[in-house]
Amino acid sequence: MPRIKSFQAIRPTAENAATVASVPYDVVNRREAADLADGNAHSFLHVVRPDIDLSEDTNPYADEVYETARRNLEQLISDGVLARDETSHLFAYRQIMNGVAQTGIVCCCHIDDYENNLILKHEKTRKVKEDDRTRHLLTLNAHTGPVFLTYRDVAAVDALIAETVSSSEALYDFTAPDGVQHTVWQVADDSSLVEHLSAVAAFYVADGHHRSASAWRAGAERRAANPNHTGDEEYNWFLTVLFPANQLNILSYNRIIKDLNGQSVDDVLSRLREVGIVEPTNDPVPLSAGSFCFYLDGSWYRITIPADSIEHSDAIASLDVAILEQRILEPIFGIEDVRTDSRIDFVGGIRGTDELEKRVTSDGWACAISMFPTSIQQLMAVSDAGEIMPPKSTWFEPKLRSGLLVHSLD
């Protein structure tokens, strides 16, 4: 069973929390990050996206990028914007988006539990991104953004979290510019939560595969470099937030395609009709699993795959993202590997279908595909089977804010 523990958080003072907290590093590009941090010297984007403080032509993996991140974090601490707690704690973290709440526990998990598959994964990682996050972590000597984990619901944990929320004064309570409310409480008595959560059979990586893989790599490097390693060091642990599965919200992860593989729109529609039922639609959002909406030549079409042709007992083959790859992307569009083919790109569902239309009508892409969201039950089934989902299968909202709680490797 995976272990958890409390930690001495490096965190903002109450008056600085709203201005420090930032979106994660990987949900915005450089321009978007720069715009969000404009005029806000306290924004944690200066730590997780330090390239915004350098010239636009700077190599994103240059030494100065990581050194800038380190200096910016140290500056926030020296200025008193961030301070380290004198004692270790767990924290309750609630997010409310569109009136729907999810409340989890911020804690540290052990890198050995990640390695030994007590913390289950469902995605492959890319070496270049692992290298980047590992170097960022080691240069700053800190986990600056939590890994988003989930678990099958435990009633006793829900009750303990509810008790913390109802009986404690919040450390932070603010609404971010995107309308999501973020509230954090310090847990007064950690022991019961540690006991119950440590009895859970497995945790699942929901979002943050590169951060968790990098945490393991950084910890392994620290172990190898420490002749006096005992196993009790902080670098053996990494920053996480544990949310119960029944509270999570997964959005679609949509696709756009650069060209029609030498075919006309009529050719593509004709070939799609060989795969499923195709009909024009004014609703660009699929109604159920096994259906997709395509934006072609200024119009939306829905294709529905016959249910009896889907291998529902197969955790991977039954996924819409897998069906799309095997039956449509490769045979019709000639996209054999979505991880490497530059003719396909991915658009998080939070950006909406208007963004898909824009990418086609204004940005030169030929086709957009609106997906039905993967379910949390499918994610867990894939992880339990030791399988790997196709890339970009899930988009979780709301996103965890970076900078509210930082974990030092010392």
C-alpha positions in Angstrom: 0.0 0.0 0.0 1.3 3.5 -0.8 2.6 5.7 2.0 1.9 9.3 2.7 3.4 11.8 5.1 3.1 15.5 6.1 5.8 18.0 5.2 7.1 21.5 6.1 5.5 23.5 3.4 7.1 26.6 1.8 4.1 28.7 1.1 2.9 32.3 0.7 1.6 34.5 3.4 -2.1 34.8 3.4 -2.1 38.2 1.8 0.1 37.0 -1.0 -1.6 33.7 -1.8 -3.8 35.0 -4.6 -1.0 36.8 -6.4 1.5 34.0 -6.0 -0.7 31.1 -7.1 -0.3 30.3 -10.8 -1.5 27.8 -13.4 0.7 24.8 -13.9 3.7 25.3 -16.2 2.5 22.9 -18.9 -1.0 24.4 -19.6 0.2 27.7 -21.1 2.7 28.6 -23.8 5.3 31.3 -23.2 3.2 34.1 -24.5 0.2 33.1 -22.4 2.4 32.7 -19.3 3.9 36.1 -19.9 0.5 37.7 -20.2 -0.8 36.1 -17.0 2.3 37.2 -15.1 2.5 40.7 -16.6 2.8 43.3 -13.8 2.9 40.7 -11.1 6.4 40.1 -9.7 5.0 37.6 -7.2 3.4 35.3 -9.8 4.8 31.7 -9.4 5.0 31.6 -13.2 8.3 33.4 -12.8 9.4 30.1 -11.1 7.7 27.4 -13.1 7.9 29.3 -16.5 11.1 31.4 -16.0 11.5 31.7 -19.8 9.0 34.6 -19.5 11.8 36.6 -17.9 14.3 36.0 -20.7 14.3 36.9 -24.4 11.9 35.1 -26.6 14.6 33.4 -28.6 16.2 31.8 -25.5 16.5 28.0 -25.7 13.9 26.7 -23.3 16.5 24.2 -22.0 19.4 26.6 -21.6 21.3 26.9 -18.3 20.0 30.4 -17.7 16.4 29.2 -17.7 16.9 26.9 -14.7 19.1 29.5 -12.9 16.5 32.1 -13.4 13.9 29.9 -11.8 16.2 29.2 -8.9 16.9 33.0 -8.4 13.2 33.8 -8.7 12.2 31.3 -6.0 15.0 32.4 -3.7 13.9 36.1 -4.2 10.3 35.3 -3.2 11.6 33.6 0.0 14.1 36.4 0.8 11.4 39.0 0.3 9.1 37.3 2.7 6.5 36.5 0.1 7.0 32.8 0.8 8.1 31.3 4.1 8.7 27.8 5.3 6.5 26.3 8.1 8.4 25.4 11.2 6.4 22.1 11.6 5.1 19.5 9.2 1.4 19.3 8.2 -1.1 17.8 5.8 -3.4 20.3 4.0 -6.9 20.1 2.7 -7.3 21.7 -0.7 -10.7 22.5 -2.2 -11.4 23.8 -5.7 -14.9 25.0 -6.8 -15.5 25.3 -10.5 -18.9 26.2 -11.9 -20.5 25.3 -8.5 -18.9 21.9 -8.3 -16.3 21.2 -5.6 -13.5 18.7 -5.3 -11.6 18.5 -2.0 -8.3 16.6 -1.5 -5.3 16.2 0.7 -2.0 17.7 0.0 0.8 15.4 1.2 4.0 13.7 0.2 4.2 10.3 -1.4 7.2 8.0 -1.6 9.2 7.7 -4.8 9.7 3.9 -4.2 5.9 3.5 -4.2 5.9 5.2 -7.6 8.6 2.9 -8.9 7.0 -0.2 -7.5 3.6 0.5 -9.0 1.7 1.2 -5.8 1.1 4.5 -7.6 -0.3 3.5 -10.9 0.3 5.3 -14.3 -1.7 5.3 -17.5 0.6 7.4 -19.8 4.0 7.2 -21.2 6.4 10.1 -20.6 8.7 11.9 -23.1 12.3 12.0 -22.2 12.8 15.6 -23.1 10.0 16.7 -20.8 11.3 14.4 -18.0 14.8 15.8 -18.4 13.4 19.3 -18.2 11.4 18.7 -15.0 14.2 16.7 -13.4 16.7 19.5 -14.0 14.2 22.2 -12.8 13.5 20.2 -9.6 17.2 19.6 -8.8 18.2 23.2 -9.6 15.5 24.6 -7.3 15.8 21.8 -4.7 12.1 21.8 -4.5 8.9 20.3 -5.9 7.1 23.5 -7.2 3.9 21.8 -8.4 2.0 18.9 -7.0 1.2 15.7 -8.8 -2.6 15.1 -9.1 -3.4 11.6 -7.7 -6.7 9.9 -7.2 -7.9 6.9 -5.3 -11.1 4.8 -4.9 -13.3 6.6 -2.4 -12.9 5.9 1.3 -15.9 7.1 3.5 -13.7 7.6 6.6 -11.3 9.9 4.6 -14.2 11.9 3.3 -15.5 12.4 6.9 -12.1 13.5 8.1 -11.7 16.0 5.3 -15.2 17.3 5.9 -14.3 17.7 9.6 -11.2 19.7 8.8 -13.1 22.0 6.4 -15.9 22.7 8.8 -13.8 23.1 12.0 -10.7 25.0 10.8 -10.1 28.5 9.6 -8.8 28.6 6.0 -5.2 29.5 5.4 -6.2 30.7 1.9 -9.5 31.4 0.2 -9.5 33.2 -3.1 -11.0 33.1 -6.6 -8.5 33.0 -9.5 -9.0 35.0 -12.7 -10.5 31.9 -14.4 -13.3 31.9 -11.8 -12.1 28.8 -9.9 -12.2 29.2 -6.1 -9.2 27.8 -4.2 -9.3 27.2 -0.5 -6.6 25.6 1.7 -6.8 24.5 5.3 -4.0 23.1 7.6 -5.0 19.7 9.0 -4.8 19.9 12.8 -4.4 16.1 13.4 -2.6 14.2 10.6 -2.6 10.8 12.2 -6.0 9.6 11.3 -5.8 10.7 7.6 -2.3 9.1 7.3 -3.7 5.9 8.7 -6.7 5.7 6.4 -5.0 6.9 3.3 -2.1 4.6 3.8 -4.5 1.7 3.9 -5.7 2.4 0.3 -4.6 -0.3 -2.1 -3.3 2.0 -4.8 -3.1 5.6 -5.9 -3.5 6.6 -9.5 -1.7 9.4 -11.4 -4.5 11.5 -12.8 -2.4 14.4 -14.0 1.3 14.9 -13.7 3.1 11.9 -15.2 6.2 13.9 -16.1 6.3 15.5 -12.6 6.1 12.2 -10.8 8.6 10.5 -13.1 11.0 13.4 -12.6 10.5 13.3 -8.8 11.6 9.6 -8.9 14.6 10.4 -11.1 15.6 13.4 -8.9 15.3 11.3 -5.8 17.4 8.5 -7.3 20.1 11.0 -8.3 20.2 12.4 -4.8 20.5 8.9 -3.3 23.4 8.0 -5.6 25.2 11.2 -4.7 24.7 10.7 -0.9 27.1 8.2 0.7 25.3 8.6 3.9 21.8 7.9 2.5 19.5 6.5 5.1 16.1 6.5 3.4 14.7 9.2 5.7 15.7 12.1 3.5 13.0 14.5 2.1 14.2 13.7 -1.5 12.6 10.3 -1.1 9.2 12.0 -1.1 7.3 14.1 -3.7 4.5 16.6 -3.5 1.0 15.3 -4.3 -2.7 16.1 -4.0 -5.0 13.1 -3.4 -8.6 13.5 -4.6 -11.3 10.9 -4.3 -12.3 9.6 -7.7 -16.0 10.4 -7.4 -15.3 14.1 -7.3 -13.1 14.3 -10.4 -14.1 16.1 -13.6 -12.5 14.9 -16.9 -13.0 16.9 -20.0 -12.4 15.8 -23.6 -8.9 16.1 -25.1 -9.7 17.2 -28.7 -7.6 16.8 -31.9 -6.8 18.9 -34.9 -5.3 17.6 -38.2 -3.1 19.6 -40.5 -4.2 18.2 -43.9 -6.6 15.6 -45.3 -3.8 13.3 -46.5 -4.3 14.3 -50.2 -8.0 13.7 -50.1 -11.0 15.9 -50.7 -13.7 16.6 -48.0 -16.1 14.3 -49.9 -13.4 11.6 -49.9 -12.9 11.8 -46.2 -16.7 11.8 -45.5 -17.1 8.8 -47.8 -14.4 6.9 -45.9 -15.8 7.9 -42.5 -19.1 6.3 -43.6 -17.3 3.0 -43.9 -16.4 3.3 -40.2 -19.7 4.4 -38.8 -22.9 6.4 -39.2 -22.2 10.0 -40.4 -24.7 12.8 -40.2 -24.5 16.6 -40.3 -24.9 18.2 -36.8 -25.3 21.6 -35.3 -24.0 20.3 -32.0 -20.2 19.9 -32.0 -20.1 17.9 -28.8 -20.4 14.1 -29.0 -23.4 12.7 -27.2 -21.8 9.6 -25.9 -18.8 7.3 -25.9 -18.3 5.8 -29.4 -19.1 9.0 -31.2 -17.0 11.8 -32.6 -17.7 15.2 -34.1 -15.6 16.4 -37.1 -15.3 19.9 -38.4 -14.6 19.9 -42.1 -14.9 22.7 -44.6 -17.0 24.9 -42.3 -19.4 22.3 -41.2 -19.8 19.8 -38.3 -20.5 16.1 -38.8 -21.1 13.4 -36.2 -19.9 9.9 -36.7 -21.2 7.1 -34.5 -19.3 3.8 -34.2 -21.6 0.7 -34.0 -21.6 -0.5 -30.4 -21.4 -4.1 -31.4 -18.1 -3.5 -33.2 -16.4 -2.1 -30.0 -14.4 -4.5 -27.7 -16.0 -3.3 -24.5 -14.1 -5.9 -22.4 -10.7 -4.6 -23.5 -9.5 -1.6 -21.3 -7.6 -0.1 -24.2 -9.5 -1.1 -27.3 -12.8 0.3 -25.8 -11.3 3.8 -25.4 -12.6 6.4 -27.8 -9.0 7.7 -28.3 -7.9 4.2 -29.3 -10.9 3.7 -31.6 -10.1 7.0 -33.3 -6.4 6.1 -33.8 -7.0 2.6 -35.1 -10.1 3.2 -37.3 -9.7 6.8 -38.5 -6.4 8.5 -37.9 -4.2 5.9 -39.3 -6.2 4.4 -42.2 -7.9 7.6 -43.4 -5.5 10.4 -42.4 -2.3 8.4 -42.6 -1.2 9.3 -39.0 0.6 6.3 -37.7 2.1 7.7 -34.5 0.3 10.5 -32.8 3.3 11.0 -30.4 5.6 12.0 -33.3 3.5 13.1 -36.3 3.5 16.9 -36.6 0.3 16.7 -38.7 -1.8 16.3 -35.5 -2.1 18.5 -32.4 -4.2 18.4 -29.3 -6.5 20.9 -27.7 -7.7 20.7 -24.1 -11.5 20.5 -23.8 -11.5 23.6 -21.5 -10.8 25.7 -24.6 -14.1 24.6 -26.1 -15.2 23.8 -29.6 -14.9 27.4 -30.7 -11.2 27.0 -30.4 -11.4 24.0 -32.7 -13.2 26.0 -35.3 -10.7 28.8 -35.0 -7.8 26.5 -35.5 -9.3 25.3 -38.8 -10.8 28.6 -40.2 -8.0 30.9 -39.1 -4.9 28.9 -38.3 -4.6 26.7 -41.4 -5.6 23.3 -40.0 -7.8 21.1 -42.2 -9.9 19.2 -39.7 -10.9 19.3 -36.0 -12.2 16.4 -34.0 -14.3 16.9 -30.9 -14.1 13.9 -28.5 -16.3 12.4 -25.7 -14.4 12.5 -22.4 -12.6 9.4 -21.1 -14.2 8.4 -17.7 -12.3 8.0 -14.4 -13.5 4.3 -14.4 -11.7 3.8 -17.8 -8.6 5.4 -16.5 -8.5 3.2 -13.4 -9.2 0.0 -15.5 -6.3 0.8 -17.8 -4.0 1.5 -14.9 -5.1 -1.7 -13.0 -4.4 -3.7 -16.2 -0.9 -2.3 -16.3 -1.7 -0.8 -19.7 -0.9 2.6 -21.2 -3.5 4.9 -22.7 -2.9 6.6 -26.1 -1.4 10.1 -25.6 -3.6 13.0 -24.6 -6.5 10.8 -23.4 -7.6 12.9 -20.4 -7.9 16.6 -19.5 -8.6 17.3 -15.9 -10.3 20.5 -14.7 -9.9 22.5 -12.6 -6.1 22.6 -12.6 -4.1 22.7 -9.4 -2.5 26.0 -8.7 1.3 26.0 -8.4 3.0 28.0 -5.6 0.5 27.6 -2.8 2.4 24.7 -1.3 6.0 23.9 -2.2 8.0 20.9 -0.9 11.8 21.2 -0.3 14.1 18.2 -1.0 16.0 19.0 2.2 
